[in-house]
């Protein structure tokens, strides 16, 4: 009887040790597994306009157990520079690429070369001028709808008083499909209202730009189609260098929110850049987990913010993501 009890205790002890060893091995295996690595290439990646986007990437990386690397870039990129960066990241072990495409006729062909090596997800804009002809999935807000919403806000403020008013439209580049869609949506909202476009300017934030807003003809309203342009217009407006023009724009940085709060900008349409980051990485993660799965387009939301609604409870989360 005593021997049976000893055998039982010994057996239980051995089983207990085996369970502990198995648990340790499983834990070490889980902690030691190699994570998928995804590299992100966008222009001016350290700029505050990407704060919410980068935050979304970080949160998705934690949830999907992945590694992300946002490549440090400055200013605008050429197609050749973007291709070289993508290849560099692939050579360094990237399993996927998230990329803001450089506008141009040859961009799709360049991306097809990269896609033969790793999955590619675009952000902010399609590579092709015709979205339906684009070969690559994209995560972006509805740019046409944002432009239209911006025009609707101007119409709401001015009503029947828009006839004969002049507009200045600024964008970092009008070659990107996102900018073209935003401009088209804005113009559609003001169709038959009697407004006139006095000028269109690009790259006004660049030092030495020939299109410096100070030197452009006087207009009644300045319409900024992206965050960089909005913050540039806000700075000019704050310095009283816009000849009295009122600024409406699309922006998603703390600087854009500041100019709205101080009255240098009248209205802000804010794209949900957090979810552009989060959902783009989520799509790549699902692709890497199921190689035969086709990545899909993702469309994120946007919010119209005025000075009196900037600090409402509903907009606190937007401001939070901008500051991360």
N, C-alpha and C positions, 0 to 999 in steps of 0.2 A: 504494500500500500504506500509505504514511504517512497519506494523507488518510482512508482507511478506518479506520485505527486512531484517528485524531482524532475521527472521527464517532462511533465506538463508545464512546470515553471520554466524549464530550460527551453522548451519549444516556444512558449509565449515570448520569452526574452529574445530568442533568435528572430522571431517574426517581427517583434517590435523594432529591433535593430535594422532589419531589412526595410521596414516601412520608412524609418528615418533616413536611411541611405538613399532610398528611392526618391523621397521628397527633396533631399539635398541635390541629387542629380538632376531632377526635373527643374528645380529652381535655378541651378547653375546653367542648365541648358536654355531656360527662358531668358535669363539675364545676359547670357553670352551670345545669343543669336545675333546675326549680322542684320542690322536694320537697313531697309531700303534708303538710298540717298537721292534727294531731288535738289537740283540747282535751279535758282530763280534769277532770270536776267531781265531787268527793267532799266530804263534810262534814269539817271540821277538817283540811284537806289537809296542813297542816304538822306534824301530830301524828306522834309516833314510830311509831304503829301502822301508818302507811302507808309506812314506810321500805322494806320488802321489795317492796311493791307499786310504789313509784316506781322502785326499782332494776330491777324486771322491765320496766317501761315503757321505761326508758333503754336497756336491752339490746336490746329488740325494735326500738326506734327506730333503733339502729345497724345491726342486721341487715337491717331492711326499708328502710333509707335514708329515714326520715321525720322530721318535726319534731313534737315533742310539747310541749304547754304544760299544766302542772298549775295550774289556777286556784287562787289563794290564797283560802281560806275559813276562817271561824272559827265554832265552835258549830254549832247545828242550823240548817237552812234551811227556809224555807217553800216551797211549790210555786211561788209567784209569783217569789220570789227566784231559785230554780233556773232557771225559764224565762227570766228576764231575763239571767242569766249565760250560758245557752246561746245566746241570741240575740246577746248582746254578742260572744261568741266567733265566731259565724258571720259577723257583720258585720266582724270583724277578720280574716276569711279562713280560718277553720277549715273543712276539708273533711270532717271527721267528729267525732263527739262520743262520748266514753266517760263514763258517768254512773252514779253511785250514786243510785237513785231515792228521792225523798221519799215516804214511805208516805202513801197516801190514795186515795180513790175516783176522783179526777179526774186522777191522775198519768198514766194511759195516754192520756187525751185530749190532755194537754199534750205528751206525747212524740210523738204522731202528728203534731202540728203541726211539731215540730222535724224529724221524719223526712222530711217533704215537701221539706226543704231539703238535709239531709245525712244520711248513715247514722248510726244510733244503736246503740251497744252498751252494755248495762247491766252493772254489776259488783256483786257481793256479795249481791244480792237481786233477785227479780222485782218488777215494779211492781204486778202483780195478786196478790190474795190466793190465787187459784187458779192455780198455775204453768202448768197445761195450757191456761188461757185467756189467757195472756200473749201479746201481739202482738210482743214484742221479745226478741231473743236475750240471754242473760245468761252471764257468766263468773263462776263461784262454786264454792266447795267444796260437798260434799254436807252441807248444814246439819243435816238430820235424822240422818244417820250420825254427825256429830260429837257431837251431843247424846246419842245413844245410846252412843257410845264413852265419853263422860264419865260417864254413869250406870253403865256396865259397870266402870269403874275404881273407883268408889265401892263398888259391890257386891263387887268383888274384895277390897277392903281390909276390908270390914266383914262380909261373909258373912251369917250368920243373925242378926247383932246389929243389923240395921237396923230391926227391928220396933219401932214406937213412936217412932222418931227423927223430929225435925222439921227441915224444910228452909226456907231463905230463898232465893228465886230473884231475881236482879237482872239487869237489862238496861237499856241506854240507852233503848230503846223497844220495847214489845211490839207495836207497830203494824206493824213491818217483818216481811215474810214470813220472812226469815232467822231472826229471833228466835223466831217462832212455831214454825218447823220444829225449831230447836234444843231448845226447851222440850218439844215433842212427843216428840222422840227420847229425851230424858233421862227423861221420865216413863214412856215405854214400857219402857226398860231396868229401871226399878224397879217395874214393875207387879206387884201382889200381894206386895210386900215389906213392906207395913205401915208405910211412911213417910207423913208428913203434911206438906203445905206450910203452914208457919206464916204466911208472907207473901210477897208478890211486890212488888218495888220497881222503879221506873224512874228514870233520870236521877240516880242517887245521887252522881255526880261533880260535878254542878252546884252552884255556890256558893248557899247558902241553901235547898238542896233540903229539902222537907218530909219526904222519905224518908231522911234521914241515917241511916246504918246504926247510929250510936250510939243513936238514939232508938227503933229497932225492937225488938220483943220478942226474947228470947233464943231461938236455935235451935241445933241441933247442927252443922249444915253450911250454909255459904253457897255457893250455886251461881251462878257468874258466866257469863253467856252471850255476852260479847263482851270485847274487850281493854280498853275504857274501864272497864267494870264490874269486870273482874278486877284492874286496877291500883288501882282505888278500894278494893276489898275487901282487897287485899294491904296497902295503906297502913294501913287500919284494923286489920288483923290484926297488923301489925308494931308498932303502938302499943298492942296489947292492948285494943282497943276493940270487939271482936266477942264479948265475953262467953264466950270459949273456943271459939267456932265454928271449924270447920276449913274452909278454902277449897279448892274445886275449880272449875276454870274453863277457858274458851276464851280464848286470848290469843296475840298475835303481835308483841309489842314487846320491846325490851330491858328495859323496866321489868317486864313480866310475867315474863321470864326471871329477873330479879333477885329478885323475890318468891318464885319457886320455889326459887332457889338458897339463899335465906336461911331457908327454911322457913315463910314467911308464907303460902305456897300449897302444897298437898299434891300437886296434879297439874295438868298443863297440856296441853290439846289445842290444837295449833298448826296453823291452816290455812295452806296453801301460798300465801301472798300474792304471792310472786315470780311464780308462774305465772298468778295472776289478772291481774297487770299485763301480763306477757309475752303470754299467749294472747289477751287482749282486744284488744290493739293488733294482733296478728297477724291476727285475724279482720277488723278494720277495714281493714288494709292489703290483704288479699286482696279485700275488697269494692271498694275504691277502684281496684284494678287490673283488676277484672272487674265492671263495673257491674250485670250481670244475675245475678251470683252472690248467693245468699241466705246471709246470715250465720247461723251455727249456734251453739247453746249449747255452752259449754265447761265441763267439770267438773274441778276441781283436787283434789289429794289433801290429806291432813292427817296429822299425826304426834302420837302420845301421848308426852309427855316427863315423866319423874320426876326428882327431884333427883339421884338416883344415875346417871341416864343423860344428864343435861343436857350434859355435856362429852365425850360419846363421839364417836368419829370420825364416826359416821353423822349426828350432829346438828350437827357443826361448820358445815356449809354453811347450815343453817337459821339459826344464830346469826349467821353472816356476813351473810346477806341482811338480817337485822333491823338491822344496824348501819350499813348503807350510806346 
